[in-house]
């Protein structure tokens, strides 16, 4: 594709010397296995991205019981070293103004981004958004961290009228079946609350606290906001807490993507629960990942919901549901949730349950405003990208380069100006720019 476009190509391999290759091979072979996850070169977390890639390869949150764990970890570590050495040479020679790459984690993308930043090259990352036809772009870091660190000033004073509120409420309702999104996890969700109660055994006439898990292996990187060392540790300690609170029911929704995601998990949260608790107390209920139960219906019937890193916190607060955050969820720090900065603080927050009621009208309005910013302003539509079958679920649909000229696509203009001139990747949908999803092919 690049050759046909007559674009200059530089292979990473061309930047590696025999000495680089030998050094990477020897280091990957000789270093103690337990030293790899924290291994740094000039401040670049080479080992952390190697471990993230290894965990994704095995689709697990840890490598317990994997006979090839050490072999694969060392292969990823060698690949991380090679990527770092190549990028150090590349960015240290020719002048690069900006590096644009997808997501900015794992191998090689994470190392490319880290090395570029270390050598003073500006970085832009991108990722398919949730809304169909849209993408998230971020300066300097992966969007996972960028949305955590985004200043409140980017959205709190935005133009906000009744039609914007209606627009985001309609979209959030559509997410119950995913009709406007790239990906949906359930084709035919169960919405009937009585049927849900019968299937799970939970009594919604009594206080219920919801809990939403993440996929165990997903994006296992360090986030400074975490109150726990990992999602599983949070999950198991939360269950132990509620075992001593029989007056409260805990309803755990295991993430459906454990079964239906593009990389199905080989370490299931429900198995980890069973390994720690031979039998669950009568006040703790689990919705398994393959259940048709609508997460949205079940959680909106809860007194409060506990989350670690799920985006669903954005949607729940918009529905007025109080949310307690223990991990790197994007809703943290927005003035909308109860945020735990330590395990002790998290347990103190649990001691306040059940809460007196739902979020007040002002807080819910603020939550809807942030949801609008999150789904309509940070998720940028590109007219030339349309939905397609297979993976990735999109394709390019243009007649020629003239379709990509400035002024032809307002979303593409925002992206290009952000890349070229370091402007914020914020699409001002509130100004009346069309935000409908593009057609499919």
Residue pairs with C-beta under 8 A, 6 or more apart in sequence:
2 9
3 9
10 90
12 82
12 83
12 86
12 87
12 90
12 108
13 86
15 85
15 86
15 87
15 89
15 90
16 82
16 85
16 86
16 89
20 82
20 85
20 86
20 89
21 82
23 81
23 85
24 78
24 81
24 82
24 85
25 78
27 77
27 78
27 81
28 74
28 75
28 77
28 78
28 81
29 74
31 39
31 77
33 70
33 73
33 74
35 47
36 47
36 50
36 51
36 73
36 74
36 77
37 47
37 48
37 50
37 51
38 45
38 47
38 48
39 45
39 46
39 47
39 50
39 77
40 46
40 47
41 81
41 84
42 118
43 118
44 84
44 111
44 114
44 115
44 118
45 114
45 222
46 77
46 80
46 81
46 84
46 111
47 77
47 80
48 110
48 221
48 222
49 80
49 105
49 106
49 107
49 110
49 111
49 114
49 221
50 73
50 76
50 77
50 79
50 80
50 107
51 73
51 76
51 220
52 105
52 106
52 107
52 110
52 219
52 220
52 221
53 76
53 79
53 80
53 106
53 107
54 63
54 69
54 72
54 73
54 76
55 61
55 62
55 63
55 217
55 220
56 106
56 217
56 218
56 220
56 263
57 72
57 76
58 66
58 69
58 72
58 217
58 266
58 267
59 217
59 263
59 264
59 265
59 266
59 267
60 66
60 216
60 217
60 265
60 266
60 267
61 216
61 217
61 220
61 230
61 231
61 232
61 267
62 232
62 267
63 69
63 73
66 72
76 107
79 107
79 108
80 107
80 108
80 111
83 107
83 108
83 111
83 112
83 115
84 111
84 114
84 115
87 111
87 112
87 115
87 116
88 115
88 119
90 96
91 115
91 116
91 119
91 121
92 119
96 116
96 121
97 121
97 122
98 121
98 122
98 123
98 124
98 419
98 420
99 112
99 113
99 116
99 121
99 122
99 123
99 124
100 124
100 125
100 126
100 419
101 109
101 112
101 113
101 123
101 124
101 125
101 126
102 109
102 125
102 126
102 127
103 109
103 125
103 126
103 127
103 142
103 143
104 110
104 113
104 123
104 125
104 138
104 141
104 142
104 143
105 142
105 144
105 219
105 221
109 125
110 142
113 123
113 125
113 141
113 142
116 122
116 123
117 123
117 140
122 139
122 140
122 422
123 139
123 140
123 141
124 137
124 138
124 139
124 418
124 419
125 137
125 138
125 141
125 142
125 143
125 146
126 135
126 136
126 137
126 138
126 143
127 135
127 136
127 142
127 143
128 134
128 135
128 136
128 182
128 392
128 393
128 394
129 135
129 136
129 182
129 378
129 379
129 380
130 175
130 181
130 182
130 183
130 311
130 375
130 379
131 171
131 180
131 181
131 182
131 375
131 376
131 379
131 381
131 437
132 180
132 181
132 182
132 387
132 437
132 438
133 381
133 382
133 383
133 385
133 386
133 387
133 394
133 437
133 438
134 379
134 380
134 381
134 382
134 411
135 379
135 380
135 382
135 385
135 415
136 143
136 147
136 378
136 379
136 380
136 425
137 143
137 380
137 415
137 418
137 419
137 425
138 146
138 147
138 425
139 146
139 418
139 422
139 424
139 425
140 146
141 149
142 221
144 219
144 221
144 223
144 328
145 223
145 328
147 330
147 374
147 378
148 223
148 225
148 328
148 330
148 332
148 333
152 333
152 334
152 335
154 373
154 424
154 426
155 369
155 370
155 372
155 373
155 377
156 366
156 369
158 369
158 372
158 373
158 377
158 430
159 430
159 431
160 369
160 372
160 430
161 430
164 369
164 372
164 430
165 365
165 368
165 372
167 372
167 376
167 435
168 318
168 368
168 371
168 372
168 375
168 376
169 318
169 368
171 180
171 375
171 376
172 315
172 318
172 319
172 371
172 375
174 180
174 181
175 181
175 296
175 315
176 189
176 191
176 294
176 296
176 297
177 184
177 186
177 189
178 184
178 185
178 186
180 437
182 387
182 393
182 394
183 393
185 256
185 257
185 260
185 261
186 256
186 260
186 292
186 294
188 292
189 292
189 293
189 294
189 297
190 196
190 199
190 291
190 292
190 293
190 294
190 297
191 294
191 297
193 204
193 297
193 301
196 202
196 293
196 294
196 297
196 298
197 203
197 204
199 291
199 293
200 251
200 285
200 286
200 287
200 293
200 298
201 285
202 208
202 249
202 251
202 285
203 249
204 301
206 249
207 247
207 248
207 249
207 303
207 353
207 354
208 248
208 249
208 250
208 251
208 301
208 302
208 303
209 242
209 248
209 249
209 250
209 251
209 302
209 303
209 304
209 305
209 306
209 353
209 354
210 251
210 252
210 253
210 298
210 299
210 302
210 304
210 305
210 306
211 235
211 238
211 250
211 251
211 252
211 253
211 305
211 306
211 307
212 253
212 255
212 295
212 299
212 305
212 306
212 307
212 308
212 310
212 312
213 231
213 235
213 252
213 253
213 254
213 255
213 269
213 308
213 310
214 231
214 255
214 308
214 309
214 310
214 327
215 255
215 257
215 258
215 261
215 265
216 231
216 232
216 258
216 265
216 267
216 268
216 269
216 272
217 263
217 265
217 267
220 230
223 309
223 327
223 328
225 327
225 328
225 332
225 333
225 339
225 341
226 326
226 327
226 328
227 234
227 326
227 327
227 340
227 341
227 342
227 343
227 345
227 346
228 234
228 237
228 308
228 326
228 327
228 343
228 346
231 308
231 309
231 327
232 269
232 272
234 308
234 326
234 327
234 346
235 252
235 269
235 272
235 273
235 308
236 272
236 273
236 276
237 343
238 250
238 306
238 350
239 250
239 252
239 273
239 276
239 277
239 280
239 284
241 347
241 350
242 248
242 250
242 281
242 283
242 284
243 277
243 280
243 281
243 283
243 284
245 283
245 350
245 353
246 281
246 282
246 283
247 283
248 283
248 353
248 354
249 283
249 284
249 285
250 283
250 284
250 285
251 285
251 287
251 298
251 302
252 273
252 284
252 285
252 286
252 287
253 287
253 293
253 295
253 298
253 299
254 268
254 269
254 270
254 286
254 287
254 288
254 289
255 269
255 289
255 310
256 289
256 290
256 295
257 265
257 289
258 264
258 265
258 268
258 269
258 289
259 265
259 289
259 290
260 289
262 391
268 289
269 289
270 286
270 288
270 289
273 280
273 286
280 286
287 293
287 295
287 298
295 312
296 315
299 305
299 312
299 316
299 321
300 316
300 319
300 321
302 321
303 322
303 353
303 354
303 355
304 321
304 322
304 323
304 324
304 353
304 354
304 355
305 312
305 313
305 316
305 321
305 322
305 323
305 324
306 323
306 324
306 326
306 350
307 313
307 316
307 323
307 324
307 325
307 326
307 327
307 329
307 331
308 325
308 326
308 327
308 328
308 329
309 327
309 328
309 329
310 329
311 329
311 330
311 331
311 374
313 323
313 325
313 329
313 330
313 331
313 332
313 337
314 330
314 331
314 367
314 370
314 371
314 374
314 375
315 371
316 323
317 323
317 331
317 336
317 337
317 359
317 363
317 364
317 367
317 370
317 371
318 364
318 367
318 368
318 370
318 371
319 364
320 358
320 359
320 364
320 367
321 358
321 359
322 337
322 338
322 355
322 358
322 359
323 331
323 336
323 337
323 338
324 337
324 338
324 340
324 346
324 349
324 350
325 331
325 332
325 337
325 338
325 339
325 340
326 340
326 346
329 337
330 374
331 337
331 370
332 339
333 339
334 366
334 370
335 363
335 366
336 359
336 363
336 366
336 367
336 370
338 349
340 346
340 349
358 364
359 367
372 429
372 430
373 426
376 427
376 429
376 430
376 435
377 426
377 427
377 428
377 429
377 430
378 425
378 426
378 427
379 427
380 411
380 414
380 415
380 425
380 427
381 411
381 427
381 435
381 437
381 438
382 409
382 411
382 412
382 415
383 403
383 408
383 409
383 411
383 412
383 438
384 396
384 397
384 398
384 403
384 404
384 409
384 412
385 394
385 395
385 396
385 397
385 438
386 394
386 395
386 396
386 397
386 438
386 439
386 440
386 441
387 393
387 394
387 395
387 438
387 439
387 440
387 441
388 394
388 395
388 440
388 441
395 441
397 441
398 404
402 408
403 409
404 412
406 413
406 416
407 413
410 427
410 433
411 427
414 423
414 425
414 426
414 427
415 425
417 423
418 424
418 425
427 433
429 435
